[in-house]
Amino acid sequence: MDYVDRSYRRQFRQEDLTYFQVVVRQTDLSVGVRRDRFSLELTRWVEEIVREQRILLENYIESDPVFLQAMEPHAIRPDAPPIAADMADAARIAGVGPMAAVAGAFAQYVGRALVRRSKDVIVENGGDIFLRSTRQRRIGVFAGSSALSNRIALEIMPEDTPVGICTSSGTVGPSLSLGKADAAVILSPSAILADAVATTVGNLVQSKEDIQAAVEFAVGIDGITGALIIKDDHLAACGRLKLVPLTV
């Protein structure tokens, strides 16, 4: 499995949606919308949203460089743009630096804009997902070389959306993790918070003995509805989530 070209995206696309990719520098989104809502104008509109938010965030980081490097919660200035403020708030709750929430932030900002144009929306950004749906969905769990990778899925009901489904891994991908989980998956109405907490929980896992305590810790955080951790061939789950076999 090639983690760099994100080939996992092809395995878990929803058949009733049309997908397109938006890449602006480091931001690489896979976006799914209803087929009758897709247009080239829509793709350009989403790209413009990403560019605008990146400019706001990059300009703020230039004036507050600690925001970019902080590994712990960071107090932002009053002139911070909303995306930076949302990232900092989530990071404060999770106990990590604000950039731990950047992927979830872009997924959520784009997703919330798109729901005004499509009743079904999936925005995936490096394994971090914003989902709004009018039908039941299954979201597969990729966990690198674990025997459980691509074997199970989260079953998401429409009444539980919009939802953020975010994943941190110490064994897959380029994102920084201080732990060794193959996948730490967090569910929350906020993809920004889910992303930050996924980092926190992933950092807690050094061995399979840590996974049960880690999922229990996750769902103890206000705003987190579910947690799933995979380490090697072991799994722990807690909260409001349903696991089902993955059929591809």
LINZIWO-V453382 format. One record per backbone hydrogen bond with DSSP energy under -0.5 kcal/mol. NH is the residue of the N-H (numbers start at 1). CO is the residue of the C=O. E is the energy in kcal/mol with one decimal. If there is no record, write none. Layout:
BEGIN
nh: <NH,NH>
co: <CO,CO>
e: <E,E>
END
This chain:
BEGIN
nh: <3,7,9,10,11,11,12,17,18,20,22,24,27,28,29,30,31,31,32,33,34,35,37,38,38,43,44,45,46,47,48,49,50,51,52,53,54,55,56,57,58,59,60,61,62,63,63,64,67,68,69,70,76,80,84,85,86,87,88,89,90,91,92,93,94,95,96,97,99,100,101,102,105,106,107,108,109,110,111,112,113,114,115,116,117,118,121,122,123,124,125,126,128,129,130,131,132,137,139,140,141,142,143,146,148,149,150,151,152,153,154,155,155,156,156,157,160,161,162,163,164,165,166,168,170,171,180,181,182,183,184,185,185,186,187,188,189,191,194,195,196,197,198,199,200,201,202,203,204,204,205,205,206,210,211,214,215,216,217,218,219,220,220,221,224,225,225,226,227,228,229,230,231,234,236,238,240,241,244,246,247,248>
co: <1,2,6,7,7,8,8,14,33,31,29,27,24,26,22,124,20,29,122,18,120,16,34,34,35,39,40,41,42,43,44,45,46,47,48,49,50,51,52,53,54,55,56,57,58,59,60,60,64,65,65,66,74,77,81,81,82,83,84,85,86,87,88,89,90,91,91,71,67,97,98,99,101,102,103,104,105,106,107,108,109,110,111,113,114,114,132,32,130,30,128,28,125,165,123,163,121,156,154,138,152,140,141,143,232,146,141,148,148,244,139,153,242,137,154,155,157,158,131,131,188,129,186,184,181,181,205,202,230,230,168,183,228,166,226,164,223,189,190,191,192,193,194,195,196,197,198,199,200,201,201,202,204,207,208,210,211,212,213,214,215,216,217,218,221,187,223,187,238,185,236,183,234,231,229,227,225,239,153,151,245,246>
e: <-0.8,-1.5,-1.8,-1.2,-0.5,-1.0,-0.9,-1.7,-3.0,-2.2,-2.3,-2.6,-2.1,-0.6,-3.2,-2.5,-3.0,-0.5,-3.2,-2.3,-0.7,-0.8,-1.8,-0.8,-0.8,-1.6,-2.1,-2.2,-2.4,-2.3,-2.1,-1.9,-2.3,-2.5,-2.6,-2.5,-2.6,-2.4,-2.1,-2.5,-3.4,-2.5,-1.8,-2.6,-2.1,-1.2,-0.6,-1.3,-1.8,-0.8,-1.1,-2.3,-0.5,-1.8,-0.5,-2.2,-2.9,-2.0,-2.4,-2.4,-2.2,-2.4,-2.1,-1.8,-2.2,-2.1,-1.9,-0.5,-0.5,-1.8,-1.9,-1.3,-2.0,-2.0,-2.1,-2.4,-2.8,-2.1,-2.4,-2.9,-1.2,-2.3,-1.7,-1.1,-2.7,-1.9,-2.9,-2.2,-2.6,-2.8,-3.0,-0.5,-1.0,-2.4,-2.5,-2.4,-2.7,-2.6,-2.5,-0.6,-2.1,-0.6,-0.5,-2.0,-0.6,-1.6,-2.4,-1.8,-0.7,-2.6,-2.7,-0.5,-2.7,-3.1,-0.7,-0.5,-1.8,-1.8,-0.7,-2.3,-4.0,-2.4,-2.5,-2.1,-3.0,-0.7,-3.9,-0.6,-2.1,-1.7,-2.4,-0.5,-3.6,-2.9,-2.6,-1.9,-0.6,-0.6,-2.4,-2.1,-1.9,-2.8,-2.2,-1.5,-1.9,-3.0,-2.5,-2.0,-0.7,-0.9,-0.6,-1.1,-0.7,-1.9,-1.0,-1.8,-2.1,-1.9,-2.2,-2.1,-2.1,-0.7,-0.6,-1.8,-2.1,-2.3,-0.5,-1.3,-2.6,-2.5,-2.7,-2.8,-2.2,-2.0,-2.1,-2.4,-3.4,-1.4,-2.4,-2.4,-0.5,-0.5>
END
